[in-house]
Amino acid sequence: MKKNIFLAGLLVLVALGATQVWATNGDNLMAIGPISRSMGGVGIAAPQDAISAVFSNPAAMCFGPYCPNSEFNFAGTAFMPKVDAKVVLGGTTYSSGSADSVYPIPAIGISVPITKTMPLWRFGLAAYGVSGLGVDYRNTALDQPRFANFGGYPLIAGEYTSLQIMKFAPSVAFEPSTQFSFGLAAHIDYATLDMRSGSSSGFGFGAQLGAIYKPHDRVSLGLTYLTPQTVKHEKVRDFDGDMVADTLELEAPQQVGLGIAFDLIPNTFLIEMDGKWINWANAKGYKDFDWKDQYVFSIGAQYKVTPKLALRAGYNYGTNPVNEHNNFNGQTLKQVQGKYMPTYYYETFRTIGFPAVVEHHLTFGIGYEFSNRFGIHLGYTHAFSNSIKESGTAVNGQPVTLESNLSENSIEFGLTWRF
């Protein structure tokens, strides 16, 4: 009991100490932990560790290699994005790369049995960085707050943005039979948004529902639903130019996920395919900046060369959610949550300040079980470069082209203890 209390306290400390996160599917991480990430982000039907179960599908806490024992996971991701942007205005190019950095993402989770005879109940708890995005073009060619060609107004909006979301998720799973499991996770989000002229933090709340059905010992079907979760960020940006910082509401969108897993060679060769629908088009903030719904497909495999050594690989594809607007008139106005901003600054803000455009990811990983109680896992993810490019007119009527490019690399590390 004392051990469980200590682990729960550790989860809270990690949640409070989260650092900036970077995204892969829109501004959501495609998965948490080195096992799921190295398998393309799968885990709705057959997660292989407790932290993936809490993140992907809380019903899975009753089905997995961590059952029937308790399991504790610690995971860390070193995220290394590469972002650059350029503005071609009247034949002159202003371009820069965003400041390079390595972003550490901590995550920890635990799954413990409540009962050990049918029907089974399990409790899970996890804290992890789940979402975020940002660029830093300060002190570059793009950072011109008094641009002469615009009469002293800025060259762009969105020269510095930083969104960070940490999630704390207590979960419970119920297994009435060896074929069915149902799960529920409460989501407590802590989000921070910084747009250089203002920074604001707040809490959001929601839930995740999940179910798993095993029609055969070697086949698992998973279904999960995530509710919308809204955070209000007060006084973060002057959108309408009245010298008063405005409020922006951002809503983590509702999601529906489906998964199917095949244990082709029992305890040796596992393959899983997942699909997700992410409803950006109806989420506050994102719909204001014209994001469209995103469809994500992932496939991953795990092959155990020996009972101790596992090799993993995967692929993840998520459609680019940021709509392109060609032939925009930068001298008109766009409404953003009741405030009107020039269309040109609206376009630079959403394409340069929040370029969540990567689509294709390849992943690899390896795991080694030193004993039936302790294992170590490593993973690597590469998101291939993708860009968004659009053209129109600037606030002074000159023709302008906007372009942002994003690619990502990450290295994952994780430890597993069973007790």
PEZI-V225279 format. One record per residue. N is the residue number from 1. RES is the residue in one small letter. OMEGA is omega in radians with two decimals (* if undefined). NEAR is the number of other ideal C-beta (glycine too) atoms within 12 Angstrom. Layout:
n=N res=RES omega=OMEGA near=NEAR
n=N res=RES omega=OMEGA near=NEAR
//
This chain:
n=1 res=m omega=3.13 near=9
n=2 res=k omega=3.13 near=8
n=3 res=k omega=-3.13 near=15
n=4 res=n omega=3.11 near=21
n=5 res=i omega=3.12 near=14
n=6 res=f omega=-3.12 near=15
n=7 res=l omega=3.11 near=31
n=8 res=a omega=3.10 near=26
n=9 res=g omega=3.10 near=18
n=10 res=l omega=3.09 near=25
n=11 res=l omega=-3.13 near=37
n=12 res=v omega=-3.14 near=22
n=13 res=l omega=3.11 near=17
n=14 res=v omega=3.14 near=33
n=15 res=a omega=-3.12 near=32
n=16 res=l omega=-3.07 near=17
n=17 res=g omega=-3.08 near=19
n=18 res=a omega=3.06 near=34
n=19 res=t omega=-3.02 near=27
n=20 res=q omega=-3.12 near=33
n=21 res=v omega=2.99 near=37
n=22 res=w omega=-2.91 near=47
n=23 res=a omega=3.06 near=44
n=24 res=t omega=3.05 near=49
n=25 res=n omega=-2.97 near=45
n=26 res=g omega=3.00 near=46
n=27 res=d omega=3.04 near=46
n=28 res=n omega=2.94 near=43
n=29 res=l omega=-3.09 near=45
n=30 res=m omega=-3.13 near=52
n=31 res=a omega=3.09 near=55
n=32 res=i omega=3.07 near=46
n=33 res=g omega=-3.03 near=51
n=34 res=p omega=-3.11 near=45
n=35 res=i omega=-3.13 near=56
n=36 res=s omega=-3.12 near=53
n=37 res=r omega=-3.13 near=55
n=38 res=s omega=3.06 near=47
n=39 res=m omega=3.05 near=52
n=40 res=g omega=3.14 near=45
n=41 res=g omega=-3.14 near=49
n=42 res=v omega=3.12 near=50
n=43 res=g omega=-3.13 near=51
n=44 res=i omega=-3.09 near=48
n=45 res=a omega=-3.04 near=46
n=46 res=a omega=3.07 near=43
n=47 res=p omega=-3.04 near=55
n=48 res=q omega=3.00 near=48
n=49 res=d omega=-3.02 near=54
n=50 res=a omega=-3.08 near=54
n=51 res=i omega=3.06 near=52
n=52 res=s omega=3.12 near=55
n=53 res=a omega=-3.13 near=52
n=54 res=v omega=-3.11 near=54
n=55 res=f omega=-2.97 near=51
n=56 res=s omega=-3.06 near=59
n=57 res=n omega=-3.07 near=52
n=58 res=p omega=3.10 near=50
n=59 res=a omega=-3.08 near=46
n=60 res=a omega=3.12 near=52
n=61 res=m omega=3.12 near=50
n=62 res=c omega=3.14 near=46
n=63 res=f omega=3.11 near=47
n=64 res=g omega=-3.13 near=44
n=65 res=p omega=3.13 near=33
n=66 res=y omega=3.12 near=38
n=67 res=c omega=0.03 near=29
n=68 res=p omega=-3.08 near=23
n=69 res=n omega=3.01 near=21
n=70 res=s omega=3.13 near=29
n=71 res=e omega=3.05 near=43
n=72 res=f omega=3.13 near=36
n=73 res=n omega=2.92 near=50
n=74 res=f omega=-3.13 near=34
n=75 res=a omega=3.06 near=44
n=76 res=g omega=3.11 near=32
n=77 res=t omega=3.00 near=48
n=78 res=a omega=-3.05 near=27
n=79 res=f omega=-3.06 near=38
n=80 res=m omega=3.13 near=25
n=81 res=p omega=3.02 near=41
n=82 res=k omega=-3.06 near=29
n=83 res=v omega=3.01 near=44
n=84 res=d omega=-3.10 near=28
n=85 res=a omega=3.04 near=41
n=86 res=k omega=3.07 near=32
n=87 res=v omega=3.07 near=46
n=88 res=v omega=-3.01 near=23
n=89 res=l omega=3.10 near=33
n=90 res=g omega=3.12 near=18
n=91 res=g omega=3.11 near=12
n=92 res=t omega=-3.11 near=20
n=93 res=t omega=3.03 near=18
n=94 res=y omega=-3.04 near=32
n=95 res=s omega=3.11 near=26
n=96 res=s omega=2.94 near=30
n=97 res=g omega=3.05 near=22
n=98 res=s omega=-3.12 near=37
n=99 res=a omega=-3.13 near=24
n=100 res=d omega=3.09 near=16
n=101 res=s omega=3.02 near=20
n=102 res=v omega=-3.07 near=20
n=103 res=y omega=3.09 near=31
n=104 res=p omega=-3.14 near=24
n=105 res=i omega=3.11 near=44
n=106 res=p omega=3.05 near=37
n=107 res=a omega=3.05 near=48
n=108 res=i omega=-3.13 near=45
n=109 res=g omega=3.13 near=50
n=110 res=i omega=3.06 near=42
n=111 res=s omega=-3.10 near=49
n=112 res=v omega=3.09 near=36
n=113 res=p omega=3.00 near=30
n=114 res=i omega=3.04 near=22
n=115 res=t omega=-3.11 near=18
n=116 res=k omega=3.04 near=16
n=117 res=t omega=-3.09 near=10
n=118 res=m omega=-0.08 near=17
n=119 res=p omega=-3.06 near=19
n=120 res=l omega=3.02 near=29
n=121 res=w omega=3.07 near=28
n=122 res=r omega=3.10 near=40
n=123 res=f omega=3.10 near=34
n=124 res=g omega=-3.14 near=51
n=125 res=l omega=-3.14 near=42
n=126 res=a omega=3.01 near=49
n=127 res=a omega=-3.04 near=42
n=128 res=y omega=2.93 near=45
n=129 res=g omega=-3.01 near=44
n=130 res=v omega=-3.01 near=48
n=131 res=s omega=3.06 near=46
n=132 res=g omega=-3.13 near=40
n=133 res=l omega=3.09 near=49
n=134 res=g omega=3.05 near=40
n=135 res=v omega=3.12 near=45
n=136 res=d omega=3.10 near=31
n=137 res=y omega=3.14 near=36
n=138 res=r omega=3.10 near=23
n=139 res=n omega=3.05 near=15
n=140 res=t omega=3.14 near=25
n=141 res=a omega=3.12 near=22
n=142 res=l omega=-3.07 near=38
n=143 res=d omega=3.12 near=29
n=144 res=q omega=-3.07 near=26
n=145 res=p omega=3.10 near=20
n=146 res=r omega=-3.07 near=12
n=147 res=f omega=-3.01 near=29
n=148 res=a omega=-3.09 near=14
n=149 res=n omega=3.11 near=23
n=150 res=f omega=3.10 near=29
n=151 res=g omega=3.10 near=12
n=152 res=g omega=3.04 near=13
n=153 res=y omega=-3.04 near=24
n=154 res=p omega=3.05 near=36
n=155 res=l omega=-3.14 near=39
n=156 res=i omega=2.86 near=45
n=157 res=a omega=3.14 near=45
n=158 res=g omega=-3.14 near=42
n=159 res=e omega=3.05 near=36
n=160 res=y omega=3.08 near=34
n=161 res=t omega=3.10 near=45
n=162 res=s omega=3.08 near=36
n=163 res=l omega=3.12 near=42
n=164 res=q omega=3.10 near=38
n=165 res=i omega=3.06 near=45
n=166 res=m omega=-3.09 near=42
n=167 res=k omega=3.05 near=48
n=168 res=f omega=-2.94 near=37
n=169 res=a omega=2.94 near=45
n=170 res=p omega=-3.00 near=31
n=171 res=s omega=3.04 near=45
n=172 res=v omega=3.14 near=33
n=173 res=a omega=-3.11 near=42
n=174 res=f omega=3.14 near=29
n=175 res=e omega=-3.11 near=34
n=176 res=p omega=3.12 near=19
n=177 res=s omega=-3.12 near=16
n=178 res=t omega=-3.14 near=19
n=179 res=q omega=-3.04 near=20
n=180 res=f omega=2.99 near=26
n=181 res=s omega=3.14 near=41
n=182 res=f omega=-3.09 near=34
n=183 res=g omega=3.10 near=43
n=184 res=l omega=3.08 near=31
n=185 res=a omega=2.99 near=40
n=186 res=a omega=-3.11 near=27
n=187 res=h omega=3.04 near=39
n=188 res=i omega=-3.08 near=32
n=189 res=d omega=2.98 near=40
n=190 res=y omega=-3.02 near=34
n=191 res=a omega=3.07 near=42
n=192 res=t omega=3.10 near=31
n=193 res=l omega=3.13 near=41
n=194 res=d omega=3.11 near=28
n=195 res=m omega=3.08 near=35
n=196 res=r omega=-3.14 near=28
n=197 res=s omega=3.12 near=25
n=198 res=g omega=3.12 near=24
n=199 res=s omega=-3.09 near=24
n=200 res=s omega=3.09 near=28
n=201 res=s omega=3.12 near=26
n=202 res=g omega=-3.11 near=29
n=203 res=f omega=3.01 near=22
n=204 res=g omega=-3.05 near=35
n=205 res=f omega=3.12 near=23
n=206 res=g omega=-3.09 near=30
n=207 res=a omega=3.04 near=28
n=208 res=q omega=3.10 near=44
n=209 res=l omega=-3.14 near=29
n=210 res=g omega=3.08 near=44
n=211 res=a omega=3.06 near=33
n=212 res=i omega=3.09 near=43
n=213 res=y omega=3.13 near=31
n=214 res=k omega=3.13 near=28
n=215 res=p omega=-3.13 near=16
n=216 res=h omega=-3.13 near=16
n=217 res=d omega=-3.07 near=15
n=218 res=r omega=-3.09 near=20
n=219 res=v omega=3.07 near=25
n=220 res=s omega=3.06 near=41
n=221 res=l omega=-3.12 near=31
n=222 res=g omega=3.11 near=43
n=223 res=l omega=3.13 near=33
n=224 res=t omega=3.11 near=40
n=225 res=y omega=-3.14 near=31
n=226 res=l omega=-3.11 near=38
n=227 res=t omega=3.03 near=25
n=228 res=p omega=-3.12 near=29
n=229 res=q omega=-2.97 near=37
n=230 res=t omega=3.02 near=28
n=231 res=v omega=3.10 near=36
n=232 res=k omega=3.13 near=24
n=233 res=h omega=-3.03 near=34
n=234 res=e omega=3.01 near=20
n=235 res=k omega=-3.10 near=21
n=236 res=v omega=-3.09 near=37
n=237 res=r omega=3.05 near=38
n=238 res=d omega=-3.08 near=26
n=239 res=f omega=-3.01 near=35
n=240 res=d omega=3.03 near=23
n=241 res=g omega=3.13 near=20
n=242 res=d omega=3.11 near=12
n=243 res=m omega=3.09 near=9
n=244 res=v omega=-3.13 near=16
n=245 res=a omega=-3.06 near=23
n=246 res=d omega=3.12 near=30
n=247 res=t omega=3.08 near=27
n=248 res=l omega=3.05 near=40
n=249 res=e omega=3.08 near=29
n=250 res=l omega=-3.08 near=45
n=251 res=e omega=2.96 near=37
n=252 res=a omega=-2.92 near=42
n=253 res=p omega=3.00 near=36
n=254 res=q omega=-3.12 near=30
n=255 res=q omega=2.99 near=43
n=256 res=v omega=-3.13 near=27
n=257 res=g omega=3.08 near=45
n=258 res=l omega=3.12 near=31
n=259 res=g omega=3.04 near=44
n=260 res=i omega=-3.10 near=30
n=261 res=a omega=3.12 near=41
n=262 res=f omega=3.04 near=27
n=263 res=d omega=-2.96 near=28
n=264 res=l omega=3.01 near=20
n=265 res=i omega=-3.00 near=15
n=266 res=p omega=3.11 near=15
n=267 res=n omega=-3.13 near=19
n=268 res=t omega=-3.05 near=19
n=269 res=f omega=-3.11 near=21
n=270 res=l omega=3.04 near=37
n=271 res=i omega=-3.12 near=31
n=272 res=e omega=3.05 near=46
n=273 res=m omega=3.13 near=34
n=274 res=d omega=2.99 near=46
n=275 res=g omega=3.14 near=31
n=276 res=k omega=2.95 near=41
n=277 res=w omega=-3.13 near=29
n=278 res=i omega=-2.93 near=37
n=279 res=n omega=3.12 near=29
n=280 res=w omega=-3.01 near=41
n=281 res=a omega=3.14 near=26
n=282 res=n omega=-3.10 near=21
n=283 res=a omega=-3.13 near=36
n=284 res=k omega=-3.11 near=29
n=285 res=g omega=-3.12 near=39
n=286 res=y omega=3.09 near=39
n=287 res=k omega=3.09 near=25
n=288 res=d omega=3.12 near=29
n=289 res=f omega=2.96 near=41
n=290 res=d omega=2.92 near=29
n=291 res=w omega=3.10 near=36
n=292 res=k omega=3.11 near=25
n=293 res=d omega=-3.10 near=28
n=294 res=q omega=3.09 near=38
n=295 res=y omega=-3.04 near=27
n=296 res=v omega=3.04 near=40
n=297 res=f omega=3.11 near=30
n=298 res=s omega=3.07 near=43
n=299 res=i omega=-3.12 near=30
n=300 res=g omega=-3.13 near=48
n=301 res=a omega=3.04 near=33
n=302 res=q omega=3.11 near=44
n=303 res=y omega=3.13 near=23
n=304 res=k omega=3.11 near=26
n=305 res=v omega=3.00 near=17
n=306 res=t omega=3.09 near=13
n=307 res=p omega=-3.11 near=17
n=308 res=k omega=-3.01 near=18
n=309 res=l omega=-3.14 near=21
n=310 res=a omega=3.03 near=36
n=311 res=l omega=-3.05 near=28
n=312 res=r omega=3.08 near=46
n=313 res=a omega=3.14 near=31
n=314 res=g omega=3.11 near=40
n=315 res=y omega=3.14 near=32
n=316 res=n omega=3.08 near=43
n=317 res=y omega=3.06 near=30
n=318 res=g omega=-3.12 near=41
n=319 res=t omega=3.11 near=28
n=320 res=n omega=-3.08 near=32
n=321 res=p omega=-3.03 near=39
n=322 res=v omega=-3.14 near=40
n=323 res=n omega=3.02 near=25
n=324 res=e omega=3.12 near=26
n=325 res=h omega=3.09 near=26
n=326 res=n omega=-3.13 near=18
n=327 res=n omega=3.11 near=16
n=328 res=f omega=3.09 near=31
n=329 res=n omega=-3.05 near=22
n=330 res=g omega=-3.12 near=35
n=331 res=q omega=3.05 near=21
n=332 res=t omega=-3.10 near=22
n=333 res=l omega=3.05 near=20
n=334 res=k omega=3.13 near=29
n=335 res=q omega=3.08 near=19
n=336 res=v omega=3.12 near=33
n=337 res=q omega=3.06 near=26
n=338 res=g omega=3.12 near=15
n=339 res=k omega=-3.12 near=25
n=340 res=y omega=3.11 near=20
n=341 res=m omega=3.11 near=34
n=342 res=p omega=-3.08 near=33
n=343 res=t omega=3.14 near=30
n=344 res=y omega=-3.14 near=43
n=345 res=y omega=3.03 near=41
n=346 res=y omega=-3.10 near=38
n=347 res=e omega=3.13 near=45
n=348 res=t omega=-3.14 near=49
n=349 res=f omega=-3.03 near=39
n=350 res=r omega=-3.13 near=41
n=351 res=t omega=3.13 near=45
n=352 res=i omega=-3.11 near=51
n=353 res=g omega=-3.11 near=42
n=354 res=f omega=-3.06 near=44
n=355 res=p omega=-3.09 near=46
n=356 res=a omega=-2.90 near=45
n=357 res=v omega=-3.11 near=41
n=358 res=v omega=-3.07 near=43
n=359 res=e omega=-3.01 near=31
n=360 res=h omega=3.12 near=29
n=361 res=h omega=2.95 near=41
n=362 res=l omega=-3.05 near=33
n=363 res=t omega=3.12 near=43
n=364 res=f omega=3.11 near=31
n=365 res=g omega=3.13 near=41
n=366 res=i omega=3.10 near=29
n=367 res=g omega=3.13 near=38
n=368 res=y omega=3.11 near=24
n=369 res=e omega=3.12 near=27
n=370 res=f omega=3.07 near=17
n=371 res=s omega=3.10 near=14
n=372 res=n omega=-3.13 near=16
n=373 res=r omega=-3.04 near=16
n=374 res=f omega=3.11 near=21
n=375 res=g omega=3.11 near=32
n=376 res=i omega=-3.03 near=27
n=377 res=h omega=3.11 near=40
n=378 res=l omega=3.13 near=31
n=379 res=g omega=3.09 near=45
n=380 res=y omega=3.12 near=29
n=381 res=t omega=3.03 near=47
n=382 res=h omega=3.03 near=29
n=383 res=a omega=-3.07 near=39
n=384 res=f omega=-3.09 near=25
n=385 res=s omega=3.04 near=22
n=386 res=n omega=-3.07 near=28
n=387 res=s omega=2.96 near=27
n=388 res=i omega=-3.07 near=36
n=389 res=k omega=3.11 near=26
n=390 res=e omega=-3.08 near=33
n=391 res=s omega=3.13 near=25
n=392 res=g omega=3.10 near=31
n=393 res=t omega=3.12 near=26
n=394 res=a omega=-3.10 near=36
n=395 res=v omega=3.11 near=33
n=396 res=n omega=3.10 near=21
n=397 res=g omega=3.14 near=18
n=398 res=q omega=3.05 near=22
n=399 res=p omega=-3.08 near=23
n=400 res=v omega=3.02 near=40
n=401 res=t omega=3.13 near=35
n=402 res=l omega=3.12 near=45
n=403 res=e omega=3.03 near=31
n=404 res=s omega=3.10 near=45
n=405 res=n omega=-3.14 near=29
n=406 res=l omega=2.93 near=39
n=407 res=s omega=-3.04 near=30
n=408 res=e omega=2.93 near=41
n=409 res=n omega=3.06 near=29
n=410 res=s omega=3.05 near=44
n=411 res=i omega=-3.09 near=28
n=412 res=e omega=3.11 near=45
n=413 res=f omega=-3.13 near=29
n=414 res=g omega=3.08 near=43
n=415 res=l omega=3.14 near=30
n=416 res=t omega=3.02 near=40
n=417 res=w omega=3.01 near=29
n=418 res=r omega=-3.07 near=27
n=419 res=f omega=* near=20
//
